Amino acid sequence: MFSLQVLLLVLVLSLPVDSSFSFSFGSRGSRNRNYDFSGPDLTKLYNSGVYKAEKVVRPLGNLKDTYGPISHSGVRVTREDGSQFLIHKGDGYGVSSQTVVVKADHMSSAWKTVSSKDFNGGKTVADFVKAAGETYDICSANCHHAADDMMNQ
């Protein structure tokens, strides 16, 4: 007999994943990612202070609502200048890390804030990425684990 956790895991694995950043498949099946920052601009972003962090969640795939772990979560950070970025993790999201940082402008209206915390510049964007971790594992290092770890640092 299957446990509820195994049943949920099977359901999650069978759902299509909708990422919040844009990429497309090239002619050879490789992903062409659109980057907002690179080089010195990316270094500046990663070293910038986070003043507010919000744990956000959205429905998974084509679902209309979130159902506990059957959802996707991340953290939207706000810097001193008011600019916002979504930090989230997913299987195949990144190249050298499965945790990615994208402009919050790329977020759909399906994302909802579930909690927030003031950091007053005491943590950097890089601290959040590090807290989320590089690797993805559906059971032990998924988007929900990453969002919780980022908010609890």
C-alpha positions in Angstrom: 0.0 0.0 0.0 1.3 3.4 -1.0 1.7 6.1 1.7 0.4 9.6 1.1 3.9 10.9 0.7 4.7 8.4 -2.1 1.4 9.3 -3.8 2.1 13.0 -3.6 5.6 12.4 -5.0 4.2 10.4 -7.9 1.7 13.2 -8.6 4.4 15.9 -8.4 6.7 14.0 -10.8 3.8 13.6 -13.3 3.0 17.3 -13.4 4.6 19.6 -16.0 6.9 22.3 -14.4 6.3 25.9 -15.5 9.4 28.0 -14.9 9.2 31.7 -14.2 12.1 32.7 -16.4 12.3 32.4 -20.1 14.3 29.8 -21.9 13.7 27.9 -25.1 15.0 24.6 -26.6 17.4 25.0 -29.4 17.5 22.8 -32.5 19.7 20.3 -30.7 17.6 20.2 -27.5 19.9 22.4 -25.5 18.4 25.3 -23.5 19.0 28.8 -24.6 18.7 30.9 -21.5 18.1 34.6 -21.4 20.3 36.4 -18.9 19.5 39.7 -17.2 23.0 40.2 -15.9 26.5 39.0 -16.6 30.1 39.9 -15.8 30.6 42.9 -13.4 26.9 43.6 -13.3 26.2 40.1 -12.0 29.0 40.4 -9.4 27.5 43.7 -8.3 24.0 42.1 -8.0 25.3 39.1 -6.0 27.2 41.4 -3.6 24.3 43.8 -3.0 22.4 43.9 0.3 19.0 42.4 0.7 16.6 44.7 2.7 13.4 42.6 2.5 12.7 39.0 1.6 9.3 37.5 0.8 8.6 33.8 0.6 6.4 33.4 -2.5 4.5 30.5 -3.9 2.6 29.7 -7.1 0.7 26.8 -8.6 2.7 24.0 -10.1 2.4 23.5 -13.9 -1.1 24.2 -15.2 -2.9 23.9 -11.8 -5.0 26.8 -10.8 -4.2 26.7 -7.0 -1.4 25.7 -4.7 -1.8 22.4 -2.7 0.8 22.4 0.0 3.9 20.7 -1.5 2.2 20.6 -4.9 3.3 24.1 -5.7 6.5 26.0 -6.5 8.1 28.4 -4.1 11.0 30.8 -4.0 12.0 34.1 -2.3 11.6 37.6 -3.8 14.3 39.9 -2.4 14.2 43.7 -2.4 17.5 45.6 -2.5 18.1 49.1 -1.1 17.2 50.8 -4.4 13.9 49.0 -4.5 14.8 46.6 -7.3 13.4 43.1 -6.8 14.7 39.6 -7.8 13.2 36.1 -7.5 15.6 33.5 -6.2 14.3 29.9 -6.8 15.4 26.4 -7.4 14.3 23.7 -9.8 15.6 20.7 -11.7 17.4 22.0 -14.8 16.9 25.7 -14.0 20.6 26.7 -14.0 23.8 25.7 -15.6 26.3 25.4 -12.7 23.6 25.6 -10.0 20.0 24.7 -9.9 19.3 27.9 -7.9 18.7 30.9 -10.2 18.2 34.6 -9.7 15.9 36.5 -12.1 14.3 39.9 -12.2 11.0 39.9 -10.4 9.5 41.5 -13.5 9.6 37.9 -15.0 7.2 36.7 -12.3 3.6 36.0 -13.3 0.6 37.2 -11.3 0.2 33.6 -10.0 2.9 34.2 -7.4 1.6 35.0 -3.9 3.5 36.2 -0.8 3.2 33.8 2.2 5.6 35.5 4.6 8.2 38.3 4.7 11.2 39.3 6.8 13.3 42.4 7.0 17.1 41.9 6.6 18.1 45.6 6.5 21.1 44.9 4.2 22.6 42.4 6.6 22.6 39.6 4.0 23.5 39.7 0.3 21.9 38.1 -2.7 24.8 35.7 -2.7 24.0 34.7 0.8 20.5 33.8 -0.3 21.8 31.8 -3.3 24.2 29.9 -1.0 21.4 29.2 1.5 19.3 27.7 -1.3 22.0 25.3 -2.4 23.4 24.3 -5.8 21.8 20.9 -6.3 18.2 19.9 -6.7 16.6 16.7 -5.2 12.8 16.4 -5.1 12.9 14.7 -1.7 15.7 16.5 0.2 16.7 19.7 -1.7 13.7 21.0 -3.6 12.3 24.5 -4.1 10.4 24.4 -0.8 13.5 23.4 1.2 15.5 26.2 -0.6 12.8 28.9 0.2 12.7 27.9 3.9 16.5 27.8 4.1 16.7 31.3 2.6 14.1 32.8 4.9 15.6 31.1 8.0 19.2 32.4 7.6 
